[in-house]
Amino acid sequence: MITVYAAMHVILGFLIAAFLLLLLLPAYRRRIERFATESLKRSLPLTEAEINAGRDSIRAAFAIDVHKLEMKLEDATLAAARQSIEINRRDAKVHDLEQAIAAQKMSVEEHENARRVLEQAILDRLPKVEQRLSEARKLLVQRDREIMLLTDSGAKQALALEEATQINTQQRDELERAKTALETRAARNRETLGDPRFDGEVALRSEIEELRAKARDQSNMIDRLQKSAAAMAIAEAPATPAPDMSVELERLKSELAKAESQILASQADAGSERAALEDKIRNLETEARDNASEMLKMKAALKAFADSASDPATGRTSAALSAKVEISQLQAEVTEHRSTIESLRAEIASSNERLVRQAQHFRDELRRLGGGALTGDRLSRNDAEPPPRRSLAERIAAPRVPQPASNEAAVAANDEGMREARTPTGTFLKALKGGSGDAPSADAIPDTPDGSEPPRRARLLDRIGGVDKQN
């Protein structure tokens, strides 16, 4: 029979066994874990170090990704700050632009008002400008006519100058031929004939021949002038009967004197007209400057409101463009008038210079001719119909026949009046003989009954200009 003690012994043994099992269980567990771990290590392809290294690499990649995300976050934060700053700036610029638009609208309104006022002013001033331009055109046409008249008178004076030059050339050629013949004759007779009376006779005859040649030239010129005066008188009074030649000659001389006085008066009138023309030119220049200043003001005003935007609702752009085109046309006309005025001034200056040169040339011709213009009328009356005779070169080249002293005295007496009416030609005798003249200069001056100076005739320039104007 099972007693309590046996049960207790069984329970005690069971408890002791359980206690021993509990004592041995951790060691067994560790052994089993070691065996399981070894079996697992043997079954796995990686080692523990490799697994740790893989986990460390994963941790490092994760840390790098986290760092990149942090950097991107910082960049995004900085970009957001910049965008906010740019937005603030744009807001300020938009505000400024709105203010500028408001100011531009006000300026456009002001320019519209100014354009309306300017259009009205242009419409008011255009008739005045057109009137001034028409007056300037009339003045330019009148100036062109005056320039044509001056050109014609200059051409006539040039023709007269050419005639005088031809006469001078003929006289110079005659003098050269006479000088050559005298030198030849002097060289031929230098050894055979040494008589001083012969030399004096040769010089005297050469001087007489020169005087007669000049007298013929001057008489021809006086005949031409008288013929032109007679033609003008016949044209003025064709029904007048032809009187006696002497009376007609005196009448023509009186008309020639009147024509010379009229020429002087016309020259004075030409001087006054030239002064008036210069005054008109100055007035035109003043008007041109005024017009130019007005055009500049209008152009500046147009440029001020043409740069701004035009209002499409009002439709003022075409009017502004038309006004601008009209102003440019007016400015072109003013520029053309200026160039015309400058050309007129240049032509007037050239005509003045040409007239001065012609006057100087005529003065030189008068100096070369000497005092022949003072006695041309007397010489033309004395030699109106000279007998045909040989030239000086032929008479000098011919063999010399000795003449008595009576013949020489007669020749000297016949030519005494002509020598007294002529100024001394000592320079010509010096050129021929190489010496000085014996006749004093006082003997060559003609004496007047009352002892006063002889009346002086008009200049050759005045007479030629008078004949040109009468023609």
C-alpha positions in Angstrom: 0.0 0.0 0.0 1.2 3.4 -1.0 1.8 5.4 2.0 2.2 9.1 2.4 5.9 8.7 2.9 6.2 6.9 -0.4 4.2 9.5 -2.2 6.3 12.1 -0.6 9.4 10.2 -1.6 8.1 10.0 -5.2 7.2 13.7 -5.2 10.5 14.6 -3.7 12.4 12.5 -6.2 10.3 14.1 -9.0 11.0 17.6 -7.7 14.7 16.8 -7.4 14.7 15.5 -10.9 12.9 18.6 -12.1 15.4 20.7 -10.2 18.3 18.9 -11.8 16.6 19.3 -15.2 16.3 23.0 -14.6 20.0 23.2 -13.7 21.0 21.3 -16.8 18.6 23.0 -19.1 20.6 26.3 -19.7 23.8 24.3 -20.6 21.8 22.1 -22.9 20.1 25.1 -24.4 23.5 26.8 -25.0 24.8 23.6 -26.6 21.8 23.3 -28.8 22.1 26.9 -29.8 25.8 26.4 -30.6 25.0 23.4 -32.6 22.1 25.2 -34.4 24.3 28.2 -35.0 27.1 26.2 -36.4 24.6 24.3 -38.6 23.1 27.6 -39.8 26.5 29.0 -40.5 27.4 25.9 -42.4 24.1 26.2 -44.4 24.4 30.0 -45.1 26.5 31.3 -48.2 27.7 34.5 -46.3 29.7 34.9 -43.3 28.8 37.1 -40.3 31.4 39.7 -41.2 30.0 39.9 -44.7 26.5 40.3 -43.4 27.7 43.0 -41.0 29.5 44.7 -43.8 26.4 44.6 -46.0 24.4 46.1 -43.3 27.0 48.8 -42.7 27.0 49.6 -46.5 23.2 49.8 -46.4 23.4 52.2 -43.4 26.1 54.3 -45.3 24.0 54.5 -48.5 21.0 55.5 -46.4 23.0 58.2 -44.7 24.2 59.5 -48.1 20.7 59.6 -49.4 19.6 61.4 -46.3 22.4 63.9 -46.8 21.4 64.5 -50.4 17.9 65.0 -49.4 19.0 67.5 -46.8 21.1 69.3 -49.5 18.1 69.4 -51.9 16.0 70.7 -49.1 18.5 73.5 -48.4 18.6 74.3 -52.2 14.9 74.3 -52.4 14.7 76.6 -49.4 17.3 79.0 -50.9 15.4 79.0 -54.3 12.2 79.7 -52.5 13.8 82.7 -50.7 15.2 84.0 -54.0 11.8 83.5 -55.7 10.1 85.4 -52.9 12.7 88.3 -53.4 12.2 88.3 -57.1 8.4 88.3 -56.6 8.8 91.3 -54.3 10.9 93.1 -56.9 8.5 92.4 -59.7 5.7 93.6 -57.5 7.6 96.9 -57.0 8.3 97.1 -60.8 4.7 96.5 -61.6 3.8 99.3 -59.3 6.3 101.6 -61.0 5.0 100.6 -64.4 1.5 101.4 -63.4 2.5 104.8 -62.2 4.5 105.3 -65.5 1.4 104.3 -67.5 -0.7 106.8 -65.7 1.9 109.5 -66.3 2.1 108.5 -70.0 -1.6 108.7 -70.3 -1.5 112.2 -68.9 1.4 113.1 -71.3 -0.6 111.7 -74.2 -3.5 113.9 -73.3 -1.2 116.9 -73.0 0.4 116.1 -76.4 -3.0 115.7 -78.0 -3.9 119.1 -76.8 -0.5 120.5 -78.0 -1.0 118.9 -81.4 -4.4 120.4 -81.8 -3.0 123.8 -80.9 0.0 123.3 -83.3 -2.3 122.2 -86.1 -4.4 125.3 -85.6 -1.2 127.5 -85.6 0.1 125.8 -88.8 -3.2 126.4 -90.5 -3.1 130.0 -89.5 0.5 130.6 -90.6 0.4 128.6 -93.9 -1.2 131.5 -95.9 1.4 133.9 -94.7 4.2 131.6 -95.5 2.8 130.9 -99.0 2.4 134.7 -99.5 6.1 135.2 -98.5 7.2 132.4 -100.8 5.2 133.9 -103.8 6.9 137.3 -103.1 10.3 135.6 -103.0 9.6 133.8 -106.3 8.7 137.2 -107.9 11.8 138.7 -106.5 13.9 135.8 -107.9 12.3 136.2 -111.3 13.1 139.9 -111.3 16.6 139.1 -110.2 17.0 136.6 -113.0 15.9 139.3 -115.5 18.4 141.8 -114.1 21.1 139.1 -114.2 20.3 138.5 -117.9 20.6 142.2 -118.6 23.9 142.4 -116.8 25.1 139.3 -118.8 24.1 140.9 -122.1 25.9 144.2 -121.2 28.9 142.2 -120.1 28.9 140.3 -123.5 28.7 143.6 -125.4 31.5 145.1 -123.3 33.6 141.9 -124.0 33.0 142.4 -127.8 34.1 146.1 -127.5 37.1 144.9 -125.5 38.0 142.4 -128.2 37.8 145.2 -130.9 40.0 147.4 -128.8 42.5 144.5 -128.3 42.5 143.9 -132.1 43.2 147.5 -132.7 46.0 147.5 -130.1 47.5 144.3 -131.7 47.5 145.9 -135.1 49.2 149.0 -133.8 51.8 146.9 -132.0 52.5 144.9 -135.2 52.8 148.2 -137.2 55.2 149.5 -134.6 57.3 146.3 -134.7 57.5 146.4 -138.5 58.5 150.1 -138.4 61.1 149.4 -135.7 62.5 146.5 -137.7 62.6 148.6 -140.9 64.3 151.5 -139.1 66.9 149.2 -137.6 67.5 147.7 -141.0 67.8 151.1 -142.6 70.1 152.4 -139.8 72.4 149.4 -140.1 72.5 149.8 -143.9 73.3 153.5 -143.8 75.4 153.6 -140.7 78.8 153.5 -142.5 77.8 155.7 -145.5 75.6 158.4 -144.1 76.4 159.8 -140.7 74.5 163.0 -141.1 72.6 163.8 -137.8 69.9 165.5 -139.9 69.2 162.2 -141.6 68.7 160.5 -138.2 66.4 163.3 -137.0 64.4 163.1 -140.3 64.0 159.3 -139.9 62.9 159.7 -136.3 60.6 162.5 -137.2 59.1 160.6 -140.1 58.6 157.5 -137.9 56.9 159.6 -135.3 54.7 161.2 -138.0 53.8 157.7 -139.4 52.9 156.5 -135.9 50.7 159.5 -135.3 48.9 159.0 -138.6 48.4 155.3 -138.0 46.9 156.1 -134.5 44.9 158.9 -136.0 43.5 156.5 -138.7 42.6 153.9 -136.0 40.9 156.5 -133.8 39.1 158.0 -136.8 37.8 154.5 -137.7 36.6 154.0 -134.1 34.9 157.4 -134.1 33.3 156.6 -137.5 31.9 153.4 -136.0 30.6 155.2 -133.0 29.1 157.9 -135.2 27.5 155.3 -137.5 25.9 153.6 -134.5 24.7 156.9 -133.2 23.3 157.8 -136.6 21.6 154.4 -136.9 20.0 155.0 -133.5 18.9 158.5 -134.5 17.4 157.2 -137.8 15.6 154.5 -136.0 14.1 157.1 -133.6 13.2 159.6 -136.4 13.0 157.8 -139.8 11.0 160.6 -141.5 13.6 163.3 -141.0 15.2 164.5 -144.3 19.0 164.1 -144.7 20.7 167.5 -144.2 24.1 168.6 -145.2 27.0 166.3 -144.2 28.7 168.9 -141.9 25.4 169.7 -140.2 24.6 166.0 -139.8 28.1 165.5 -138.4 27.6 168.2 -135.8 24.2 166.9 -134.9 25.6 163.4 -134.5 28.4 164.7 -132.3 25.8 166.5 -130.1 23.7 163.3 -129.9 26.9 161.4 -129.0 27.6 163.8 -126.2 24.0 163.4 -125.0 24.4 159.6 -125.2 27.5 159.8 -123.1 25.7 161.8 -120.5 22.9 159.3 -120.5 25.5 156.5 -120.2 26.9 158.2 -117.1 23.4 158.6 -115.7 22.6 154.9 -116.4 25.8 153.9 -114.7 24.7 155.9 -111.6 21.3 154.3 -111.8 22.9 150.9 -112.1 24.9 151.5 -109.0 21.7 152.5 -107.1 19.9 149.5 -108.5 22.7 147.3 -107.4 22.5 148.8 -103.9 18.7 148.2 -103.9 19.3 144.6 -105.0 21.7 144.0 -102.2 19.1 145.4 -99.8 16.5 143.1 -101.2 19.0 140.2 -100.8 19.5 141.1 -97.2 15.8 141.3 -96.6 15.3 137.9 -98.3 18.0 136.4 -96.1 16.3 137.8 -93.0 13.0 136.4 -94.1 14.7 133.0 -94.8 16.2 133.0 -91.4 12.8 133.8 -89.8 11.1 131.0 -91.8 13.9 128.6 -90.8 13.5 129.4 -87.1 9.7 128.9 -87.4 10.2 125.6 -89.2 12.6 124.4 -86.5 10.1 125.3 -83.8 7.3 123.4 -85.6 9.6 120.5 -86.3 10.6 120.3 -82.6 7.0 120.4 -81.5 6.0 117.6 -84.0 8.9 115.5 -82.9 7.8 115.9 -79.3 4.4 114.5 -79.8 5.1 112.1 -82.7 7.4 110.0 -80.5 4.6 109.2 -78.1 1.9 106.6 -78.9 -1.1 108.0 -80.9 -4.7 107.5 -79.8 -6.4 105.0 -82.2 -9.9 106.3 -81.2 -9.2 109.9 -82.2 -7.5 109.1 -85.6 -5.0 112.0 -85.4 -2.0 110.2 -86.9 -2.8 111.0 -90.5 -3.2 114.7 -89.6 0.1 114.8 -87.8 1.8 113.0 -90.7 0.3 115.5 -93.2 1.4 118.4 -91.1 4.9 117.0 -90.9 5.1 116.5 -94.7 3.9 120.1 -95.3 6.5 121.4 -92.9 9.3 119.3 -94.6 8.1 120.7 -98.0 8.3 124.3 -96.7 11.7 123.7 -95.3 12.9 122.3 -98.6 11.6 125.4 -100.4 13.4 127.7 -97.9 16.6 125.7 -98.5 16.1 126.1 -102.3 15.6 129.9 -101.8 18.8 130.1 -99.8 20.8 128.3 -102.5 19.3 130.6 -105.1 20.2 133.7 -103.1 23.8 132.4 -102.7 24.0 131.8 -106.4 22.7 135.3 -107.2 25.2 136.8 -104.8 28.0 134.8 -106.5 26.9 135.9 -109.9 26.7 139.5 -108.9 30.2 139.3 -107.3 31.6 137.6 -110.5 30.0 140.3 -112.7 31.5 143.0 -110.5 34.9 141.4 -110.7 34.5 141.1 -114.5 33.5 144.7 -114.8 36.5 145.8 -112.7 38.8 143.7 -114.9 37.3 145.2 -118.0 37.7 148.8 -116.7 41.3 148.1 -115.7 42.0 146.7 -119.2 40.4 149.8 -120.8 42.5 152.0 -118.6 45.6 150.2 -119.7 44.5 150.6 -123.3 44.0 154.3 -122.7 47.5 154.6 -121.2 49.0 152.8 -124.2 47.1 155.0 -126.6 48.3 158.1 -124.8 46.6 161.4 -125.5 45.2 160.3 -128.9 41.6 160.2 -127.5 41.7 163.9 -126.8 42.5 164.9 -130.4 40.7 162.1 -132.3 38.0 164.4 -133.6 40.6 166.9 -135.0 42.7 164.2 -136.5 39.6 162.6 -138.1 38.7 166.0 -139.7 42.2 166.6 -141.0 42.6 163.0 -142.4 39.1 162.3 -143.4 40.2 161.4 -146.9 44.0 160.9 -146.9 45.7 160.4 -150.2 46.9 156.9 -151.0 50.5 156.5 -149.9 53.1 153.9 -149.2 53.5 152.4 -145.7 56.4 153.4 -143.4 58.2 150.1 -143.9 58.2 150.5 -147.7 59.3 154.1 -147.6 62.2 153.3 -145.2 63.2 150.2 -147.2 63.3 152.2 -150.4 66.6 153.9 -151.5 67.1 157.3 -149.9 67.2 160.4 -152.1 68.9 163.4 -150.5 66.5 166.3 -150.0 67.4 169.9 -149.6 67.0 171.8 -146.4 64.0 173.7 -147.8 62.0 170.4 -148.4 62.8 169.3 -144.8 61.6 172.7 -143.5 58.4 172.4 -145.6 57.7 168.9 -144.3 58.4 170.1 -140.7 56.0 173.0 -141.3 53.3 170.8 -142.7 53.5 168.4 -139.7 53.9 171.1 -137.0 50.2 171.2 -136.1 50.1 167.5 -135.7 53.2 167.5 -133.4 51.7 170.2 -131.3 48.4 168.3 -130.9 50.3 165.1 -129.8 52.0 164.4 -126.5 55.8 163.8 -126.6 56.9 160.4 -127.7 60.4 160.6 -126.3 60.2 157.0 -125.1 59.6 155.8 -128.7 62.5 157.8 -130.0 64.7 156.6 -127.2 63.9 153.0 -128.2 64.8 153.7 -131.8 67.9 155.9 -131.4 69.1 154.9 -128.0 69.3 158.5 -126.8 67.1 161.1 -125.3 64.6 163.4 -127.1 65.5 167.0 -127.7 62.0 168.5 -127.7 60.8 169.6 -124.3 57.4 168.3 -123.0 56.0 171.8 -122.7 56.1 172.2 -126.5 53.9 169.2 -127.0 51.0 170.6 -125.0 48.5 172.6 -127.1 47.9 176.2 -126.1 44.4 177.5 -125.5 43.4 181.1 -126.1 42.6 181.8 -122.4 45.5 179.8 -121.0 43.3 177.3 -119.3 43.4 173.5 -119.8 41.7 172.1 -122.9 38.3 170.5 -122.5 38.6 166.8 -121.7 36.4 164.3 -123.6 34.7 161.3 -122.1 36.7 158.1 -121.5 36.8 155.3 -124.1 35.2 152.9 -121.7 32.2 155.3 -121.2 31.8 155.8 -125.0 32.0 152.1 -125.8 29.6 151.2 -123.0 27.2 153.9 -124.3 27.3 152.5 -127.8 26.7 149.0 -126.6 23.7 150.1 -124.5 22.3 152.1 -127.5 22.6 149.1 -129.7 
